[in-house]
Every structure is written in structure tokens, then in C-alpha cells.
Amino acid sequence: MQVVEAKIRVRYEETDRMGAAYYANYLVWFEVGRTELLRAIGLPYREMEEKHKCVLPVVEAFCKYRRSVGYDEEITIKTAIKEAKRRGITFEYNLYRDEELVAQGYTKHVVIDPQGKVRSFPEEIYKTLARIADGGNKT
């Protein structure tokens, strides 16, 4: 399983009155992670939408919060493809402050066309995603 790392720094606007990152921002950071993963494997999200007409709305999201993070702390988002199916994909995320795991979760996505109709990934995209999800063992 290929893991891609992205780094973010918690902005002041992302914190609550107690100085901790607001919980919903973790889902935004998950998006940063999956966008960078897709770019790293040669399938930028914009290209998937514009060239291949594949849109990936989130249909399920989960986050387990382990430790709070605060303003100006650097977070490393480690993202992998947990499962790739012909009509959907699941990404998993682990967020770290230094070496400490602060949150983990996943998002599930269905593939739709620009009109909102469920469709399959084009064959070459599916093969690439499935191979990466399987650690490079699928052909």
C-alpha cells in the first residue's frame, strides 16, 4: 500500500475558543491528503473530473480523534488507498504531530459523472488505483 504524506500548519481560524483545532477541519485535512495522493500517483483530481468525467463525492466519513492539535502546529497527513472498486474508492488517513498519532479515519467515495449519475472508473484509472491499494501486486 502506497502512503503519501502532506504537511499542513494549523491556522488560527481553524481553532476554537479553547485553542484546539475545530473537529470539522480534520475532514478538510483529509481532503488535502487525498488530493496530494492522487496527484502523486499521476491522477490529479482536476484531470479526473475534466478529462475523464469522474467526480468523487464523499458518501461516508469517519474520524477518530486521539489528541488535540493547536494553532501553528505542523500536522503530517499520511494517506493511502484502502480499497478501490470499479464504482468507488476508500481512502484512509493518519494524522501526526511529530511522531504522535492525533487522528485517524477514512472517507468512502462513489464515482459519478458530471450529471450525478453513478458510473465506473475508466479501466486504466481503475487498474492504477487497484494496484496501489494492493501495494502494487495487482496487474
C-alpha positions in Angstrom: 0.0 0.0 0.0 1.5 3.3 -1.1 1.3 6.1 1.5 1.6 9.7 0.5 2.5 12.4 3.0 1.3 16.0 3.1 2.0 18.7 5.7 -0.2 21.5 6.9 0.2 24.0 9.6 -2.9 24.7 11.8 -4.1 28.2 11.1 -5.6 30.4 13.8 -9.0 30.4 12.0 -9.1 26.6 12.3 -9.1 26.7 16.1 -12.0 27.1 18.6 -12.2 29.2 21.7 -10.1 26.7 23.6 -7.3 27.0 21.1 -7.8 23.5 19.7 -8.3 22.7 16.1 -12.1 22.6 15.4 -13.2 19.0 14.7 -14.7 19.6 11.3 -11.3 20.8 10.0 -9.9 17.3 10.2 -12.2 16.3 7.2 -10.8 19.3 5.3 -7.3 18.0 6.0 -8.4 14.5 4.8 -9.2 16.2 1.5 -5.7 17.7 1.4 -4.3 14.2 1.9 -6.3 12.5 -0.8 -5.7 15.3 -3.3 -2.0 15.0 -2.8 -2.1 11.2 -3.1 -4.0 11.4 -6.4 -1.5 14.0 -7.7 1.4 11.8 -6.5 0.2 8.8 -8.4 -0.3 10.7 -11.6 -4.1 11.1 -11.4 -4.7 14.7 -10.4 -8.3 15.2 -9.2 -8.8 18.0 -11.7 -7.8 15.8 -14.6 -10.1 13.0 -13.3 -13.0 15.5 -13.3 -12.3 17.3 -16.6 -10.6 14.7 -18.8 -12.2 11.5 -17.5 -15.5 12.9 -16.2 -15.2 11.2 -12.9 -16.4 13.1 -9.8 -15.8 11.5 -6.4 -18.3 12.8 -3.8 -17.9 11.6 -0.2 -20.6 9.2 0.8 -19.2 8.2 4.2 -16.7 9.8 6.5 -15.2 8.7 9.9 -12.6 10.3 12.1 -11.3 9.1 15.5 -9.7 12.0 17.4 -6.9 10.9 19.7 -5.2 14.1 20.7 -6.0 17.8 20.1 -3.8 20.0 18.0 -3.5 23.7 18.3 -2.6 26.9 16.4 0.6 26.9 14.4 1.4 23.2 15.0 2.5 21.2 12.0 0.5 18.2 11.1 1.6 15.4 8.7 -1.3 13.7 6.9 -0.5 10.2 5.7 -3.0 9.0 3.1 -3.4 5.6 1.4 -6.0 3.9 -0.7 -7.6 1.3 1.4 -9.9 -0.1 -1.3 -10.5 0.6 -4.9 -13.7 -0.8 -6.6 -14.9 -0.1 -10.1 -17.5 2.3 -8.8 -15.9 3.6 -5.7 -12.8 4.2 -3.6 -11.9 4.3 0.1 -9.1 6.4 1.4 -7.6 6.1 4.9 -5.8 8.8 6.8 -3.5 9.0 9.8 -2.6 12.5 11.1 0.5 13.0 13.1 2.1 15.8 15.2 5.7 14.9 15.1 5.5 11.1 15.7 2.3 11.2 17.8 -0.9 10.0 16.1 -3.5 12.7 16.7 -6.3 11.4 14.4 -7.2 8.6 12.0 -10.1 8.0 9.7 -11.4 7.2 6.3 -13.6 8.5 3.5 -15.6 6.5 1.1 -16.4 7.9 -2.4 -18.7 6.8 -5.2 -17.8 7.6 -8.8 -20.4 9.8 -10.7 -20.4 11.7 -14.0 -20.8 15.5 -14.1 -24.6 15.0 -14.2 -24.6 13.0 -11.0 -25.1 9.5 -12.5 -23.2 6.7 -10.9 -20.6 5.3 -13.3 -17.4 3.1 -13.2 -13.9 4.4 -13.3 -12.3 4.2 -16.8 -10.4 0.9 -16.9 -6.9 2.3 -16.8 -7.7 4.5 -13.8 -9.3 1.6 -12.0 -6.3 -0.6 -12.7 -3.9 2.1 -11.3 -6.0 2.6 -8.2 -6.5 -1.1 -7.5 -2.7 -1.8 -8.0 -1.8 1.0 -5.5 -4.4 -0.2 -3.0 -3.0 -3.7 -3.2 0.6 -2.5 -2.7 1.5 -2.9 -6.3 0.6 -6.6 -6.5 -2.4 -6.3 -9.0 -1.9 -6.1 -12.7 
